[in-house]
Amino acid sequence: MDERAKLADKREAALAILRRSGRLAVALSGGVDSATLLALAVEALGRESVLAVTGVSRSLVDEDLEDATEVARQLGVRHEVLETREMEREGYRANQGDRCYHCRSELFEGLLDLAGRLGFDAVAYGAIRDDLAEDRPGMRAASERKILAPLLDAGLSKEEVRVLAERAGLRLKDKPASPCLSSRIPAGTEVTEERLDQVRRAESVLRSLGFRQFRVRHHGDVARLELDPEGDSLIRNPEVQARVASGVREAGFRFVAVDIEGFRSGSVAAGASVATQRIDPARVGGQ
């Protein structure tokens, strides 16, 4: 069986799962996986039987809410914004390696409550096959609450999901992964609103300057920048360096360092230390 036929089979499997779900609330994060799930849910159930819900808190990347809103509008689905209070959970703030479990517990419990009140039968989220290769405490929270994972159950990979997103005409088909801002804070360091706001403001500076795939990792006074090859080229421009340094310091950091290993998902969770600074410390460092 060729790859196209395999993908067609997986797509049909996902649709079959969705058709059995009844009226469905979809956790819409603003990423490509949940957007594709929402598109398939609309195809399987009709837009009147689908609800999109986006959890909003201080850890959400602003652009993700904008993207979620746009996807729901494009698909003609009712979209609810659910305020979550994971910061009130001690396990979340402690950030001891299972932060995502506490975050997803808060989200899914709120989603189940909202779905029940609005007359929806089930809740689904956009887990995929690639997630099984990583430590994902949030998946345990989903399993405990019987949250559906149609893309995962159908065996769909990230690459396959992007193909389906393109076929569905979703603008997010090429969007890089965008985990919550708490993922920028090293495990063992308490998650606080101040630290989240520092990261948010610093990343907004880079985004405004044209950086696309990057992370601003929080190491106390130091902001460690992880950049993809395009961003690595952009940061070599002296004017861009100066604007990055000024903006990141204004966000609340004293020093700015560029990680020589570049962008990589999960580096804080893996316990990465502050890497060697590559750009001129007189231009980019503290004062």
C-alpha positions as CSV (number, residue, x, y, z in Angstrom):
1,M,0.0,0.0,0.0
2,D,1.4,3.4,-1.0
3,E,1.7,6.4,1.4
4,R,-1.3,8.1,-0.1
5,A,-3.5,5.1,0.4
6,K,-2.2,4.7,4.0
7,L,-3.1,8.3,4.8
8,A,-6.5,7.9,3.3
9,D,-7.1,4.9,5.5
10,K,-6.0,6.8,8.6
11,R,-8.1,9.7,7.7
12,E,-11.2,7.5,7.3
13,A,-10.4,5.9,10.6
14,A,-10.3,9.3,12.4
15,L,-13.6,10.2,10.8
16,A,-15.2,6.9,11.9
17,I,-14.1,7.6,15.5
18,L,-15.5,11.1,15.3
19,R,-18.8,9.9,13.9
20,R,-19.3,7.7,17.0
21,S,-18.5,10.5,19.4
22,G,-21.8,12.3,19.4
23,R,-21.9,16.1,19.8
24,L,-18.2,17.0,20.4
25,A,-16.2,19.7,22.1
26,V,-12.7,20.1,20.7
27,A,-9.9,21.5,22.7
28,L,-8.5,24.1,20.1
29,S,-5.1,25.2,21.1
30,G,-4.2,27.3,18.0
31,G,-1.8,24.7,16.7
32,V,-2.0,22.6,13.6
33,D,-3.0,19.3,15.3
34,S,-6.1,20.6,17.1
35,A,-7.1,22.7,14.0
36,T,-6.9,19.6,11.8
37,L,-9.0,17.6,14.4
38,L,-11.6,20.4,14.4
39,A,-11.8,20.3,10.6
40,L,-12.3,16.6,10.6
41,A,-14.9,16.8,13.3
42,V,-16.9,19.3,11.2
43,E,-16.7,17.0,8.2
44,A,-17.8,14.0,10.3
45,L,-20.5,15.6,12.5
46,G,-21.5,18.9,10.9
47,R,-20.6,22.3,12.4
48,E,-23.7,22.4,14.5
49,S,-22.6,19.4,16.4
50,V,-19.1,20.7,17.1
51,L,-17.8,23.2,19.7
52,A,-14.3,24.6,19.7
53,V,-12.9,25.6,23.1
54,T,-9.6,27.4,23.8
55,G,-8.2,27.5,27.3
56,V,-6.8,30.9,28.2
57,S,-4.4,31.8,30.9
58,R,-1.2,33.7,31.5
59,S,0.8,30.9,29.9
60,L,-0.9,31.1,26.6
61,V,1.0,32.6,23.7
62,D,-1.1,35.5,22.4
63,E,-0.8,34.5,18.8
64,D,-2.2,31.0,19.6
65,L,-5.5,32.5,20.7
66,E,-5.6,34.6,17.6
67,D,-5.0,31.6,15.4
68,A,-7.6,29.5,17.2
69,T,-10.2,32.2,16.7
70,E,-9.3,32.4,13.0
71,V,-9.6,28.6,12.5
72,A,-13.0,28.4,14.3
73,R,-14.2,31.3,12.2
74,Q,-12.9,29.7,9.0
75,L,-14.7,26.5,9.8
76,G,-17.9,28.2,10.9
77,V,-17.8,26.6,14.4
78,R,-18.9,28.1,17.7
79,H,-15.8,29.1,19.7
80,E,-15.7,29.5,23.4
81,V,-12.8,30.8,25.4
82,L,-12.4,29.1,28.8
83,E,-10.4,30.8,31.5
84,T,-8.2,28.2,33.2
85,R,-6.6,28.6,36.7
86,E,-3.7,26.2,36.6
87,M,-1.6,28.8,38.5
88,E,-3.8,28.0,41.5
89,R,-2.6,24.4,41.5
90,E,0.5,23.9,43.6
91,G,1.8,21.1,41.4
92,Y,1.7,23.3,38.4
93,R,3.6,26.2,40.1
94,A,6.2,23.8,41.6
95,N,7.2,22.7,38.0
96,Q,8.7,19.4,39.1
97,G,8.5,17.6,35.8
98,D,4.8,16.9,35.8
99,R,3.6,20.5,35.3
100,C,1.7,19.5,32.1
101,Y,-0.3,17.0,34.1
102,H,-1.6,19.7,36.3
103,C,-2.2,22.1,33.4
104,R,-4.1,19.5,31.4
105,S,-6.1,18.4,34.4
106,E,-7.3,22.0,34.9
107,L,-8.1,22.3,31.2
108,F,-9.9,19.0,30.7
109,E,-11.9,19.4,33.9
110,G,-13.1,22.8,32.8
111,L,-13.8,21.5,29.3
112,L,-15.9,18.6,30.5
113,D,-17.9,20.9,32.7
114,L,-18.5,23.4,29.9
115,A,-19.3,20.7,27.4
116,G,-21.8,19.1,29.7
117,R,-23.5,22.4,30.4
118,L,-23.8,23.2,26.7
119,G,-25.2,19.8,25.8
120,F,-22.1,18.1,24.2
121,D,-21.4,14.4,24.7
122,A,-17.7,14.2,24.6
123,V,-14.4,16.1,24.6
124,A,-11.5,15.5,22.2
125,Y,-8.0,16.9,21.9
126,G,-5.3,16.8,19.2
127,A,-2.8,14.2,20.4
128,I,-0.9,12.5,17.6
129,R,1.4,9.5,17.2
130,D,4.6,11.5,17.6
131,D,3.5,12.4,21.1
132,L,4.1,8.8,22.2
133,A,7.8,9.2,21.7
134,E,8.1,11.8,24.4
135,D,7.2,12.1,28.1
136,R,3.8,13.6,28.0
137,P,2.2,13.9,31.5
138,G,-0.7,15.7,29.9
139,M,-1.7,12.6,28.1
140,R,-2.2,10.8,31.4
141,A,-4.5,13.6,32.5
142,A,-6.5,13.1,29.3
143,S,-6.7,9.3,29.7
144,E,-7.9,9.6,33.3
145,R,-10.7,11.8,32.2
146,K,-11.6,9.8,29.1
147,I,-10.8,12.6,26.7
148,L,-10.9,11.4,23.1
149,A,-7.8,11.4,20.9
150,P,-9.0,10.6,17.4
151,L,-5.9,11.5,15.5
152,L,-3.7,9.4,17.8
153,D,-6.1,6.5,17.7
154,A,-6.0,6.6,13.9
155,G,-2.2,6.5,14.0
156,L,-1.7,9.9,12.4
157,S,1.8,11.5,12.5
158,K,2.7,15.2,12.5
159,E,3.7,15.0,8.8
160,E,0.4,13.4,7.9
161,V,-1.5,15.9,9.9
162,R,0.1,18.7,8.1
163,V,-0.9,17.1,4.8
164,L,-4.5,16.9,6.0
165,A,-4.4,20.5,7.2
166,E,-3.2,21.6,3.8
167,R,-6.0,19.7,2.1
168,A,-8.5,21.3,4.4
169,G,-7.2,24.8,3.5
170,L,-6.0,25.6,7.0
171,R,-3.6,28.5,7.2
172,L,-1.9,26.9,10.1
173,K,-0.6,23.9,8.1
174,D,3.1,25.0,8.4
175,K,2.9,26.6,11.8
176,P,5.7,25.5,14.1
177,A,4.9,23.9,17.4
178,S,3.9,26.4,20.1
179,P,3.9,25.0,23.6
180,C,2.8,27.2,26.5
181,L,5.1,29.8,27.9
182,S,5.7,27.8,31.1
183,S,7.7,25.4,29.0
184,R,10.4,28.1,28.8
185,I,11.0,27.8,32.6
186,P,13.4,25.0,33.7
187,A,12.0,22.1,35.7
188,G,12.5,22.8,39.4
189,T,12.1,26.6,39.0
190,E,8.7,27.8,40.2
191,V,6.3,29.1,37.6
192,T,5.2,32.6,38.4
193,E,3.2,35.2,36.6
194,E,6.3,37.5,36.6
195,R,8.4,34.9,34.8
196,L,5.7,34.2,32.3
197,D,5.3,37.8,31.5
198,Q,9.0,38.3,31.1
199,V,9.1,35.4,28.5
200,R,5.9,36.7,26.8
201,R,7.3,40.2,26.4
202,A,10.7,39.0,25.2
203,E,9.2,36.6,22.6
204,S,7.0,39.4,21.4
205,V,10.1,41.4,20.6
206,L,11.7,38.6,18.6
207,R,8.4,37.9,16.8
208,S,8.0,41.6,15.8
209,L,11.5,41.5,14.3
210,G,10.7,38.6,12.0
211,F,12.0,35.6,14.0
212,R,9.7,32.6,13.3
213,Q,10.8,29.5,15.1
214,F,12.6,30.3,18.4
215,R,12.3,30.1,22.2
216,V,13.3,32.5,24.9
217,R,14.4,30.3,27.8
218,H,14.2,31.8,31.3
219,H,17.4,31.3,33.4
220,G,16.9,33.9,36.1
221,D,18.7,37.1,34.9
222,V,19.6,35.5,31.6
223,A,17.4,35.1,28.6
224,R,18.7,32.2,26.5
225,L,17.6,32.5,22.9
226,E,17.2,29.3,20.8
227,L,17.0,30.2,17.1
228,D,16.4,28.2,14.0
229,P,18.9,28.7,11.0
230,E,16.9,31.6,9.6
231,G,16.9,33.3,13.0
232,D,20.5,32.6,13.4
233,S,21.2,34.4,10.2
234,L,18.9,37.3,11.2
235,I,20.6,37.8,14.6
236,R,23.9,38.5,12.9
237,N,22.6,41.8,11.7
238,P,24.0,44.4,14.2
239,E,20.8,46.5,14.1
240,V,18.7,43.4,14.9
241,Q,21.1,42.5,17.7
242,A,20.8,45.9,19.3
243,R,17.0,45.8,19.1
244,V,16.8,42.3,20.5
245,A,19.1,43.2,23.3
246,S,17.2,46.3,24.2
247,G,13.8,44.7,23.9
248,V,14.7,41.6,25.9
249,R,16.2,43.7,28.7
250,E,13.1,45.8,28.8
251,A,11.1,42.6,29.3
252,G,13.0,42.2,32.6
253,F,16.2,40.2,31.9
254,R,19.7,41.6,32.6
255,F,21.6,39.5,30.0
256,V,20.8,38.0,26.6
257,A,22.6,34.9,25.3
258,V,22.2,33.0,22.0
259,D,22.5,29.2,22.4
260,I,25.1,27.8,20.1
261,E,23.1,24.6,19.7
262,G,20.1,26.5,18.2
263,F,16.4,25.8,18.4
264,R,15.3,22.4,19.8
265,S,12.1,21.4,21.4
266,G,12.1,20.5,25.1
267,S,15.6,21.7,25.9
268,V,14.6,23.2,29.3
269,A,12.8,20.1,30.3
270,A,15.9,18.1,29.5
271,G,17.8,20.2,31.9
272,A,19.9,22.3,29.5
273,S,22.2,24.8,31.1
274,V,22.8,28.3,29.8
275,A,24.8,27.8,26.7
276,T,27.8,29.9,25.5
277,Q,26.9,33.4,24.4
278,R,27.9,34.0,20.8
279,I,27.0,37.6,20.1
280,D,28.9,40.6,21.4
281,P,28.3,40.9,25.1
282,A,29.0,44.6,25.0
283,R,26.1,44.9,22.6
284,V,23.7,42.2,23.9
285,G,24.7,41.6,27.5
286,G,23.6,43.3,30.7
287,Q,24.6,46.6,32.2
